[in-house]
Amino acid sequence: MKEKILRFVPGLLRNRYGAGLLVLVLWISLFADYDLYTMIKLRHQLGQMQEQRDRYAEEIATTREQLHELNSDQALLEKFAREKYLMKRDNEDIFVLVPKTK
């Protein structure tokens, strides 16, 4: 197979149209704004962005579900406010215990 290609290329260069076509293919694949390297890099970046989009969509769905639960149950809303934001009632004191770090 390689021998056929190696015999074909010098024959292609003898013809000016073949040489022009070879230059065009080299230009498009190596030197154009969207050459092969750039296209591969952009496809990889697109795949990463699609994965991020899917992950964010899952996070949004989870957050919406939690929001719906908080809005529907008053006791759960109070528990969430106390745990997350350290809110308290007027007649009580809160003590936060923080473990020592070494």
Secondary structure, DSSP 8 states (H G I E B T S, - for coil): -HHHHHHHHHHHHHSHHHHHHHHHHHIIIIISTT-HHHHHHHHHHHHHHHHHHHHHHHHHHHHHHHHHHHHH-HHHHHHHHHHHH----TT-----------
